[in-house]
């Protein structure tokens, strides 16, 4: 069942990313420029990471990368990242446009289907161990890298991936304030995730002890 779910997750994530890439390229005036723009979104970064995660665990779980992805802290961190992709989209970005047809399918796959599938995978199949609350700080590295990349890219091109970090319209003060709110959300949700993870870890330990005693 675990392997089946990994395959489902991999297919969903690769399908979502490739469909969105196809749509982007189909309507692009400049394919090179559109490809750069396509890979500027946190949604795409995170869905690709999830797709690679599933694929590595299916094909080569014993490799160095496979062992890295098998670490409970990494698996929990991926959950945080993909859930925030879904939350930010549905709470902030979804009302900014109204996709139709293939765009709707790609949109929902990236922001709804892949996050929900990974959530279920993490709950039922991922290995868990007790995590330190400092993990919430460690998990901030990824969004910090993304924000720095977006600001540097925007300073060079004048284009920003999301309206709430658009320096040309908001200025640096408001943009950095918005970025700090996003990082705060990562941190708070990260703390909540550690708490939930540790509760589940304790329950699994109790269940194992009960089975042994019986």
C-alpha positions as CSV (number, residue, x, y, z in Angstrom):
1,X,0.0,0.0,0.0
2,X,2.8,2.4,0.8
3,X,4.5,1.8,-2.6
4,X,1.1,2.3,-4.3
5,X,0.7,5.6,-2.5
6,X,4.2,6.7,-3.5
7,X,3.4,5.9,-7.1
8,X,0.1,7.9,-6.9
9,X,1.9,10.8,-5.4
10,X,4.7,10.8,-7.9
11,X,2.3,10.6,-10.9
12,X,0.1,13.4,-9.4
13,X,3.1,15.7,-8.8
14,X,4.8,15.1,-12.1
15,X,1.5,15.4,-14.0
16,X,0.7,18.7,-12.3
17,X,4.1,20.2,-13.0
18,X,4.4,19.0,-16.5
19,X,0.8,20.1,-17.4
20,X,1.5,23.6,-16.0
21,X,4.7,23.8,-17.9
22,X,3.0,22.7,-21.2
23,X,0.3,25.4,-20.7
24,X,2.9,28.0,-19.9
25,X,5.0,27.2,-23.0
26,X,1.9,26.9,-25.3
27,X,0.9,30.5,-24.8
28,X,4.4,32.1,-24.3
29,X,5.7,34.8,-26.6
30,X,9.2,33.9,-25.6
31,X,9.7,30.3,-24.4
32,X,13.1,31.1,-22.8
33,X,11.6,33.9,-20.8
34,X,8.5,31.9,-19.9
35,X,10.7,29.0,-18.7
36,X,12.6,31.3,-16.4
37,X,9.3,32.8,-15.1
38,X,7.8,29.3,-14.7
39,X,10.6,28.2,-12.4
40,X,10.3,31.4,-10.3
41,X,7.2,30.2,-8.4
42,X,7.4,28.6,-4.9
43,X,4.5,26.3,-6.1
44,X,6.7,24.9,-8.8
45,X,9.8,24.5,-6.7
46,X,7.8,22.6,-4.0
47,X,5.9,20.4,-6.3
48,X,9.1,19.4,-8.1
49,X,10.7,18.6,-4.8
50,X,7.7,16.4,-3.8
51,X,7.8,14.7,-7.2
52,X,11.5,14.0,-6.8
53,X,10.9,12.8,-3.3
54,X,8.4,10.2,-4.3
55,X,10.4,9.1,-7.3
56,X,13.6,8.6,-5.3
57,X,11.9,6.6,-2.7
58,X,10.3,4.4,-5.4
59,X,13.4,3.8,-7.5
60,X,16.4,4.2,-5.3
61,X,15.6,4.4,-1.5
62,X,19.0,3.1,-0.5
63,X,21.0,5.9,-2.2
64,X,22.3,8.9,-0.3
65,X,19.4,11.0,-1.5
66,X,17.0,8.2,-0.7
67,X,18.3,8.1,2.9
68,X,18.1,11.9,3.1
69,X,14.4,11.9,2.0
70,X,13.7,9.1,4.4
71,X,14.6,11.2,7.5
72,X,11.5,12.0,9.5
73,X,12.6,15.6,9.9
74,X,12.9,16.0,6.1
75,X,9.5,14.3,5.5
76,X,7.8,16.5,8.0
77,X,9.5,19.6,6.5
78,X,8.2,18.6,3.1
79,X,4.7,18.4,4.6
80,X,5.1,21.9,6.0
81,X,6.2,23.3,2.6
82,X,3.5,21.7,0.4
83,X,0.7,22.5,2.9
84,X,1.8,26.2,3.0
85,X,1.7,26.2,-0.9
86,X,-1.9,25.1,-0.7
87,X,-2.8,27.4,2.1
88,X,-1.3,30.6,0.6
89,X,-2.9,29.8,-2.7
90,X,-6.4,29.2,-1.4
91,X,-6.4,31.9,1.2
92,X,-4.6,34.7,-0.7
93,X,-4.1,33.9,-4.4
94,X,-7.1,31.9,-5.6
95,X,-9.4,35.0,-5.9
96,X,-6.9,36.7,-8.1
97,X,-7.8,34.7,-11.2
98,X,-10.4,32.2,-12.6
99,X,-8.6,29.4,-14.5
100,X,-10.6,27.3,-16.9
101,X,-10.1,24.0,-18.7
102,X,-6.6,22.6,-18.5
103,X,-5.4,25.6,-16.5
104,X,-8.0,24.7,-13.8
105,X,-6.8,21.0,-13.8
106,X,-3.2,22.1,-13.4
107,X,-4.0,24.7,-10.8
108,X,-6.0,22.3,-8.6
109,X,-3.5,19.6,-9.0
110,X,-0.6,21.8,-7.9
111,X,-2.4,23.5,-5.0
112,X,-4.9,20.9,-3.8
113,X,-4.4,17.4,-5.0
114,X,-0.6,17.1,-4.4
115,X,-0.8,18.7,-0.9
116,X,-3.7,16.5,0.2
117,X,-2.0,13.3,-1.2
118,X,1.2,14.1,0.6
119,X,-0.6,14.9,3.8
120,X,-2.3,11.5,3.8
121,X,1.0,9.9,2.9
122,X,2.8,11.5,5.8
123,X,0.1,10.6,8.3
124,X,-0.2,7.0,7.3
125,X,3.1,5.9,5.8
126,X,6.0,8.2,6.7
127,X,8.4,7.1,9.4
128,X,8.3,9.3,12.4
129,X,10.5,10.1,15.4
130,X,10.4,12.7,18.1
131,X,11.5,16.1,16.7
132,X,13.0,19.1,18.4
133,X,11.1,22.3,18.2
134,X,14.2,23.8,16.8
135,X,13.2,21.9,13.6
136,X,10.8,24.8,13.0
137,X,13.8,27.1,12.7
138,X,15.7,24.7,10.4
139,X,12.7,24.5,8.1
140,X,12.9,28.3,7.5
141,X,16.0,27.8,5.4
142,X,14.0,26.9,2.3
143,X,11.5,29.9,2.3
144,X,14.4,32.2,3.1
145,X,16.4,31.0,0.1
146,X,13.3,31.4,-2.0
147,X,12.6,34.9,-0.8
148,X,16.2,36.0,-1.4
149,X,16.2,34.5,-4.8
150,X,12.9,36.2,-5.7
151,X,14.1,39.6,-4.6
152,X,17.4,39.3,-6.5
153,X,15.7,38.1,-9.6
154,X,13.1,40.9,-9.3
155,X,15.8,43.5,-8.9
156,X,17.4,42.3,-12.1
157,X,14.3,41.7,-14.2
158,X,11.7,44.0,-12.5
159,X,9.3,41.0,-12.3
160,X,8.2,39.3,-9.1
161,X,6.3,36.0,-8.8
162,X,3.7,37.1,-6.3
163,X,1.9,40.4,-5.7
164,X,2.6,40.5,-2.0
165,X,6.4,40.6,-2.7
166,X,6.3,42.9,-5.7
167,X,8.9,45.6,-4.8
168,X,8.0,47.7,-7.9
169,X,4.5,48.2,-6.5
170,X,4.9,47.9,-2.8
171,X,8.5,49.1,-2.1
172,X,11.0,47.2,0.0
173,X,9.6,48.1,3.4
174,X,6.1,46.6,2.7
175,X,7.6,43.7,0.7
176,X,10.0,42.8,3.5
177,X,7.1,43.1,6.0
178,X,5.0,40.8,3.9
179,X,7.9,38.4,3.6
180,X,8.3,38.4,7.4
181,X,4.6,37.5,7.8
182,X,5.1,34.5,5.5
183,X,8.2,33.4,7.4
184,X,6.2,33.8,10.7
185,X,3.5,31.5,9.2
186,X,6.1,28.9,8.3
187,X,7.5,29.1,11.8
188,X,4.2,28.9,13.7
189,X,2.9,26.1,11.5
190,X,6.3,24.4,11.9
191,X,5.9,24.4,15.7
192,X,2.4,23.0,15.3
193,X,3.7,20.3,13.0
194,X,6.4,19.3,15.5
195,X,3.8,19.1,18.3
196,X,1.5,16.9,16.1
197,X,4.4,14.8,15.0
198,X,5.5,14.1,18.6
199,X,2.0,13.3,19.6
200,X,1.8,10.7,16.8
201,X,5.2,9.4,17.7
202,X,4.2,8.9,21.4
203,X,1.0,7.1,20.3
204,X,2.9,4.8,18.0
205,X,5.3,4.0,20.9
206,X,2.4,3.2,23.2
207,X,0.7,1.1,20.6
208,X,3.9,-0.9,20.1
209,X,4.3,-1.5,23.9
210,X,0.7,-2.7,24.1
211,X,1.3,-5.2,21.2
212,X,4.5,-6.5,22.9
213,X,2.7,-6.9,26.3
214,X,-0.2,-8.7,24.7
